[in-house]
Amino acid sequence: MNTRFRITGLALAALTLPFHAGCRSHPNAPTPDPIVQTVRIEPTEPREGETITVYSTIENRGSKPQQVTYLICQLAMGGDLALTMVPGTARCAGFSASAILAPGQRLEAGDSRVVVSGPGAYTLDVTHVIDPERTTTLTVRVRN
């Protein structure tokens, strides 16, 4: 199976985007959202027909435990980068799970797909956490 999930203290070096909460108790002094998603792909500049692996890490950078509901069998991917499932890959039938992340704790996932798009620059939307719903968008360059 090409999908992996674990809760760990290890980091992934990658693009880090903080999530933004809708409500603030002090409008003039916003509190940053403690849940941060990091996403990276390998290879970073794939070719058409090449298999990429998308890695996503959710980290609680706050000082209090945070509950999240996350996808367990595959990451949700959208955008205009055309991808297809890796031939011969079996997927589990589960959808999501919930966890309480302690401060500093991380939830990691990896998912592989085949690039169908030809050369050019595309967007890739990656959703890992579904409650609170979060999506991170990357620009992916498909090379010749």
NULO-208831 format. One line per field, with one value per residue: residue in one letter; chain; y, x, z of N, C-alpha, C in turn. Coordinates in steps of 0.001 Angstrom, whole numbers, plus 524288, in hexadecimal, padded with zeros to 5 digits. Layout:
REM NULO-208831
rest = [a, ...] $
kette = [A, ...] $
n.Y = [Y, ...] $
n.X = [X, ...] $
n.Z = [Z, ...] $
ca.Y = [Y, ...] $
ca.X = [X, ...] $
ca.Z = [Z, ...] $
c.Y = [Y, ...] $
c.X = [X, ...] $
c.Z = [Z, ...] $
END
This chain:
REM NULO-208831
rest = [m, n, t, r, f, r, i, t, g, l, a, l, a, a, l, t, l, p, f, h, a, g, c, r, s, h, p, n, a, p, t, p, d, p, i, v, q, t, v, r, i, e, p, t, e, p, r, e, g, e, t, i, t, v, y, s, t, i, e, n, r, g, s, k, p, q, q, v, t, y, l, i, c, q, l, a, m, g, g, d, l, a, l, t, m, v, p, g, t, a, r, c, a, g, f, s, a, s, a, i, l, a, p, g, q, r, l, e, a, g, d, s, r, v, v, v, s, g, p, g, a, y, t, l, d, v, t, h, v, i, d, p, e, r, t, t, t, l, t, v, r, v, r, n] $
kette = [A, A, A, A, A, A, A, A, A, A, A, A, A, A, A, A, A, A, A, A, A, A, A, A, A, A, A, A, A, A, A, A, A, A, A, A, A, A, A, A, A, A, A, A, A, A, A, A, A, A, A, A, A, A, A, A, A, A, A, A, A, A, A, A, A, A, A, A, A, A, A, A, A, A, A, A, A, A, A, A, A, A, A, A, A, A, A, A, A, A, A, A, A, A, A, A, A, A, A, A, A, A, A, A, A, A, A, A, A, A, A, A, A, A, A, A, A, A, A, A, A, A, A, A, A, A, A, A, A, A, A, A, A, A, A, A, A, A, A, A, A, A, A, A] $
n.Y = [7FB69, 808DB, 810CF, 81784, 81958, 81FC9, 823C3, 82C52, 83193, 8353B, 83DCA, 84315, 848EE, 85370, 85ABF, 86375, 86706, 86F10, 86CC1, 873F9, 87889, 87AD5, 880AD, 889F2, 88D8A, 89725, 8A0C2, 8A854, 8A3FD, 89A0D, 88C22, 88283, 8773B, 86AD9, 86191, 85CAA, 859F0, 852AF, 85060, 84884, 843F7, 838D5, 8341B, 84190, 8471B, 84126, 83865, 83683, 82B2D, 8274C, 82249, 828F1, 82BF0, 83104, 837BD, 83AAC, 8420B, 84468, 84D13, 85035, 85BF5, 861C7, 864FB, 85EC8, 8528B, 84E0C, 84A43, 842CD, 83E65, 8357D, 830FB, 82366, 81B65, 81F6D, 82B57, 83693, 83BD1, 84680, 85103, 855C7, 84EDB, 84353, 836E2, 8290B, 81CB2, 813EC, 80945, 7FC90, 7FE2E, 7FC1D, 80133, 804CE, 8038B, 80AD3, 817ED, 82108, 82556, 82936, 8312D, 835D6, 83F2F, 84159, 84C91, 84F6E, 845AC, 83D69, 8399C, 8312C, 82E8C, 8276A, 82685, 820AB, 823CF, 823C5, 82C61, 832BA, 83B9E, 84396, 84A19, 855EC, 85FDA, 85D98, 85D4D, 856E5, 85273, 84E96, 8474B, 84385, 8441A, 843AA, 8479A, 85120, 8559F, 855F8, 85A51, 859CF, 8606E, 85DEA, 861A0, 85A82, 856A8, 8506B, 849D2, 848BD] $
n.X = [80350, 801FD, 80046, 802D4, 801CD, 80418, 80636, 80F63, 81B8E, 82285, 82777, 82389, 82A47, 825B6, 81C2B, 81597, 809A5, 801F0, 7F56C, 7E98C, 7E13F, 7D360, 7CE60, 7D1BA, 7D5B2, 7D99A, 7D8B7, 7E020, 7E977, 7ED2D, 7ED63, 7F624, 7F2AA, 7F407, 7F56A, 7FCF7, 7FFBE, 80884, 80D31, 812EC, 8186F, 81DAD, 82396, 827FC, 8269A, 82002, 81EA5, 815A9, 80E0F, 8141D, 81531, 81141, 8138B, 80C16, 80DE7, 8089B, 8082A, 80268, 80305, 80252, 804CB, 80238, 7FFBE, 7F8D1, 7F1A0, 7EC03, 7E0DE, 7DF68, 7D9B7, 7DD25, 7E0D9, 7E21B, 7E4A4, 7E7BB, 7ECDF, 7E54B, 7E52D, 7E5AA, 7E43B, 7EA91, 7F1FF, 7F2DE, 7F0A7, 7F1B0, 7EDEA, 7F7BE, 7FA8D, 7F5CD, 7F578, 7F07A, 7E66B, 7E292, 7D5F0, 7D2CE, 7CFC2, 7D17D, 7D79C, 7D894, 7E085, 7E707, 7F007, 7FB40, 80279, 80C65, 80BD4, 80AB4, 8040D, 80572, 804A7, 80536, 803A6, 8028E, 80241, 8002E, 8053F, 7FDEA, 7FD38, 8030C, 80F73, 8115A, 80C54, 80500, 7FA49, 7F933, 7F08C, 7F01B, 7E9B5, 7E98D, 7E67C, 7D97C, 7D2AD, 7D564, 7D244, 7DC44, 7E494, 7EFDA, 7F6C9, 7FF5D, 808F4, 80C1A, 815E8, 81622, 81F39, 82603] $
n.Z = [80000, 7FD1D, 80406, 80FC6, 81D72, 82970, 836AF, 83B6E, 84031, 8391F, 82F4A, 822CB, 818D2, 81218, 80A86, 81277, 81745, 81EF0, 824D3, 82529, 82ED4, 83034, 8383E, 841EB, 84E9A, 85135, 848F9, 845DD, 8487F, 8430E, 844CD, 840E1, 83956, 83EED, 8394E, 82F52, 82235, 81A80, 80E09, 8043A, 7F812, 7F169, 7E625, 7E5D7, 7DC94, 7D456, 7C910, 7BE6C, 7BFE1, 7C7D4, 7D4D8, 7E00F, 7ED85, 7F762, 802C5, 80EF8, 81A78, 82678, 830AE, 83E2C, 8426C, 84A9F, 85850, 85D62, 85D87, 8516D, 84A5A, 83EDB, 832E3, 82984, 81CA1, 819BA, 81274, 80905, 803DE, 800CA, 7F465, 7EBC9, 7E2AF, 7D6E5, 7D345, 7CCE2, 7D18C, 7D3AB, 7D945, 7DDFE, 7D61B, 7D981, 7E42C, 7F0A4, 7F8C0, 80595, 80BF0, 81309, 817A1, 81E6C, 82A71, 837EB, 8403D, 84B9D, 84BD4, 852C4, 85788, 84E8E, 84A04, 83E9C, 832F4, 828B6, 81AF7, 80EF4, 80131, 7F4D2, 7E732, 7D932, 7CFDF, 7C679, 7C0B6, 7B6A0, 7B384, 7BAC9, 7C3C2, 7CF1B, 7D870, 7E4C3, 7ED86, 7FA7D, 803C0, 8109A, 81B08, 81F15, 82651, 82E8D, 821BF, 8187D, 80E38, 8068F, 7FCD5, 7F28A, 7E8EF, 7DE05, 7D596, 7C9D6, 7C2D9, 7B645] $
ca.Y = [80000, 80D90, 814D6, 816A8, 81D05, 81EF6, 8285B, 82C16, 83677, 83680, 84217, 842EF, 84E14, 85482, 85F74, 863AB, 86B02, 86EE9, 86D0F, 8789A, 87791, 87EAF, 883E4, 88BC5, 89008, 89C8B, 8A200, 8AB7F, 8A0EA, 894C6, 887B4, 87F05, 871FE, 86746, 85D26, 85E2C, 855B1, 852D8, 84CD4, 8484F, 83FA3, 8368B, 83822, 846D5, 8489A, 83C26, 83824, 833EB, 82587, 825F9, 821E9, 82C85, 82AF9, 835D7, 83722, 83ECA, 841DA, 8480A, 84DC6, 853C4, 85F95, 864C3, 86375, 85B76, 84E49, 84F7A, 845CD, 84314, 839CF, 83552, 82CC2, 81F10, 817CC, 82271, 830FC, 838B0, 83F2F, 8493A, 854C7, 8549B, 84AC0, 83E73, 83256, 82440, 818EF, 8108B, 80440, 7F81E, 7FFD2, 7FB36, 80542, 8030E, 80574, 80EC5, 81D4F, 824CB, 8241F, 82DE1, 830E7, 83A8E, 84012, 8444A, 8508F, 84D57, 84098, 83DAA, 83568, 83113, 82B18, 82773, 82448, 820B8, 82449, 82447, 83168, 8323A, 840A8, 8446F, 84E2B, 85AEB, 860FA, 85C32, 85D7F, 8520E, 85365, 849F7, 8476D, 83F59, 844C2, 84504, 84A6E, 85543, 854B0, 858E0, 858D3, 85C94, 8608C, 85E38, 861FB, 85622, 85728, 84B73, 84AF0, 8458E] $
ca.X = [80000, 80521, 7FE8A, 804E9, 7FFF3, 8062F, 806DC, 814E6, 81E1D, 82641, 825C4, 82462, 82BCD, 8224F, 81903, 8126F, 8059E, 7FE7E, 7EFD3, 7E766, 7DC38, 7CF6F, 7CCE5, 7D5EB, 7D387, 7DB77, 7D95A, 7E4BC, 7EE1A, 7EBD1, 7F06B, 7F6FE, 7F073, 7F835, 7F5F2, 7FFF7, 80082, 80D2A, 80C72, 81725, 817EC, 82276, 8277C, 825CB, 82521, 81F44, 81D72, 810C0, 80E78, 81747, 81262, 812F2, 81193, 80AAF, 80E66, 80601, 808D8, 7FF45, 805AE, 80017, 808D0, 8000D, 80128, 7F4A2, 7F016, 7E842, 7DE6C, 7DEF4, 7D7DD, 7E093, 7E00D, 7E586, 7E633, 7EA42, 7EC30, 7E1DE, 7E84C, 7E2D0, 7E747, 7EA92, 7F5CA, 7F002, 7F313, 7EE9C, 7EFCB, 7FBFE, 7F83B, 7F6AB, 7F59A, 7EBBA, 7E555, 7DF28, 7D095, 7D1C3, 7CFA6, 7D3FA, 7D860, 7D968, 7E4C7, 7E846, 7F5A2, 7FDB5, 805FC, 8110F, 80AD6, 809C0, 80153, 807BD, 80249, 8078E, 80024, 8050C, 7FEEF, 802F5, 80454, 7FBA1, 7FDFB, 807CD, 812E1, 80EFA, 80BAC, 7FFBC, 7F942, 7F7B8, 7EE04, 7F096, 7E6A8, 7EB07, 7E2F2, 7D43C, 7CFF5, 7D35E, 7D3D8, 7E0EA, 7E6E2, 7F4A4, 7F793, 804C2, 809CF, 80F59, 817DF, 816F8, 82360, 8264E] $
ca.Z = [80000, 7FC8A, 807A7, 814FE, 8215E, 82EAB, 839F8, 83CBF, 8418D, 83505, 82BDD, 81D2D, 816E1, 80DA6, 80A85, 81728, 816FB, 8237F, 823E3, 827AC, 83155, 82EEF, 83CC0, 84555, 85341, 8512A, 8436A, 844DB, 849BC, 8415B, 8469E, 83C76, 839BC, 84086, 835C0, 82ABA, 81E7A, 8173D, 8099B, 80069, 7F462, 7EF44, 7E52C, 7E618, 7D73D, 7D19B, 7C378, 7BD25, 7C05B, 7CC67, 7D9D4, 7E42B, 7F2C7, 7FA10, 8086C, 811ED, 82024, 82992, 835B5, 8420C, 84438, 84EF0, 85DA3, 85F6F, 85A03, 84D61, 847CE, 83932, 83011, 82500, 818E1, 81B39, 80E49, 804E5, 80417, 7FCBE, 7F101, 7E7B1, 7DFB1, 7D153, 7D20C, 7CBFA, 7D409, 7D3B2, 7DD1A, 7DC4D, 7D48F, 7DCF0, 7E9A0, 7F3B0, 7FCAC, 809CF, 80B6B, 81702, 815C6, 821E4, 82FF6, 83B19, 84405, 84E88, 84B56, 856FD, 85577, 84C12, 84793, 838FC, 8303F, 82385, 81713, 809C6, 7FD4D, 7EFAD, 7E291, 7D43D, 7CD58, 7C145, 7BE0F, 7B399, 7B595, 7BC2C, 7C955, 7D0C9, 7DE0F, 7E759, 7F292, 7FDCB, 80893, 8143E, 81F77, 81D3B, 82A76, 82B36, 81C57, 816D5, 80938, 8053B, 7F729, 7F0BA, 7E355, 7DC51, 7D03D, 7C71C, 7BF0E, 7B17B] $
c.Y = [804CC, 811E4, 8138A, 81ADD, 81BBF, 8241B, 82806, 83172, 83822, 83AB2, 840A9, 8486B, 84F2A, 859DC, 85F6B, 86835, 86AC9, 86F3F, 871BF, 8775A, 87C02, 8825B, 8853C, 88E5B, 895C0, 89E24, 8A522, 8A89A, 89B3C, 890AE, 8840B, 879A4, 86E38, 862B9, 85F05, 8595D, 856B9, 84ECF, 84D18, 843C5, 83DC6, 8335F, 83D83, 848E7, 8439C, 83CD5, 8359B, 82E03, 823BF, 825BD, 825D8, 82A92, 8303D, 834AA, 83BC2, 83DE1, 845FF, 8485B, 85186, 8571B, 86304, 862B5, 85FEE, 85703, 85020, 84A7B, 846D3, 83E04, 839E5, 8309C, 8285E, 81BAE, 81A82, 82835, 8328F, 83C8D, 84174, 84D12, 85342, 850DA, 845A4, 839DA, 82DAF, 82093, 815B8, 80B41, 7FFE5, 7F967, 7FEBD, 7FF90, 80303, 80590, 8099B, 81439, 820FF, 8229E, 8294E, 82CF6, 83613, 83B0A, 84362, 8488D, 84E0B, 84820, 84147, 838D5, 8358B, 82D48, 82BA0, 824B1, 824D3, 820E9, 824B6, 82972, 8306F, 83739, 840C6, 848C5, 85353, 85B8D, 86039, 85D17, 85817, 85380, 84E5A, 84ACB, 842A5, 83F72, 8466D, 847A1, 84C2B, 854A7, 8584E, 856CA, 85C37, 85C24, 8614B, 85F5D, 85DAB, 85702, 851B4, 84CA9, 8474E, 8407A] $
c.X = [80377, 8039A, 80088, 802DB, 8029D, 8063F, 80C65, 816DE, 82207, 82413, 82690, 825EE, 8289C, 81FD4, 8157F, 80EAC, 80248, 7F8CE, 7EDCC, 7E20A, 7D875, 7CE2A, 7D1AA, 7D36A, 7D529, 7DC7C, 7DE3E, 7E9CF, 7ED0B, 7EF8C, 7F149, 7F496, 7F4D7, 7F91B, 7F87F, 800AF, 80566, 80C66, 8113E, 8161F, 81D5A, 82106, 824E9, 82423, 82493, 81E91, 8181E, 8119E, 81193, 813D4, 814B3, 810D3, 810C4, 80AE2, 80BCB, 806E8, 8055E, 801E8, 802A4, 8048E, 806E6, 801D9, 7FD13, 7F393, 7EBD9, 7E605, 7DE0E, 7DC8A, 7DAB8, 7DF54, 7E3E5, 7E765, 7E8C6, 7E963, 7E861, 7E51F, 7E4F1, 7E671, 7E744, 7EEE5, 7F2C7, 7F329, 7EF74, 7F0F4, 7F43C, 7F99B, 7F9AA, 7F6E2, 7F060, 7EB32, 7E1E0, 7D9C8, 7CF41, 7D1F3, 7D2C0, 7D489, 7D929, 7DDDC, 7E519, 7EE2E, 7F787, 8011C, 80AFF, 81040, 80946, 806E9, 80343, 804D1, 8053D, 803E5, 802C0, 800FD, 80271, 80165, 80267, 7FC7D, 8031C, 80B10, 80FFB, 80EBB, 805F6, 7FF2F, 7F7B9, 7F594, 7EE2F, 7ED7E, 7E80D, 7E752, 7DDA0, 7D0F0, 7D3EF, 7D592, 7D851, 7E2BE, 7EBAE, 7F56D, 7FD58, 804C5, 80DA2, 810E3, 818DE, 81AEA, 8231C, 8291C] $
c.Z = [80000, 8004B, 80D13, 818A3, 8267F, 83194, 83C0C, 83E57, 83D71, 8316D, 8262E, 81B99, 81208, 80E12, 80F44, 816B3, 81BDB, 821CC, 826ED, 829DF, 83019, 83364, 83FFB, 84A13, 8539A, 84B82, 8422F, 8460D, 84837, 84379, 841FE, 83D80, 83B1B, 83CC8, 830A7, 82749, 81B3E, 812F2, 80620, 7FCB2, 7F2C9, 7EA7F, 7E4F2, 7E0C5, 7D407, 7CBBF, 7C2D2, 7BD54, 7C518, 7D147, 7DDA6, 7E95C, 7F55A, 7FFE4, 80B15, 817BB, 8228D, 82EE5, 8392A, 84423, 848AF, 85436, 8602A, 85B9B, 85635, 84AFF, 841F8, 83735, 82ADC, 82189, 81A0C, 816B8, 809AD, 805F2, 7FFD3, 7F993, 7ECB1, 7E50A, 7D9FE, 7CFA6, 7D185, 7CE15, 7D387, 7D7C1, 7DAB9, 7DAE2, 7D863, 7E2B6, 7EC31, 7F7C0, 800E6, 8092D, 80F73, 814C0, 8194B, 82762, 832CE, 83EEB, 846E8, 84E5C, 84FE1, 85495, 85358, 8494B, 841DC, 8371A, 82AA5, 82005, 811F7, 80604, 7F7F8, 7EB5A, 7DDC5, 7D1BD, 7C7C6, 7BE1C, 7BB18, 7B5FE, 7B685, 7C211, 7CAC2, 7D6AC, 7DFEB, 7ECB4, 7F5B5, 802D0, 80BC4, 818EE, 81D67, 82170, 82E82, 825AD, 81AD0, 81196, 80857, 7FF59, 7F5F5, 7EAE2, 7E1E1, 7D6A9, 7CE20, 7C2CD, 7BA63, 7B27D] $
END
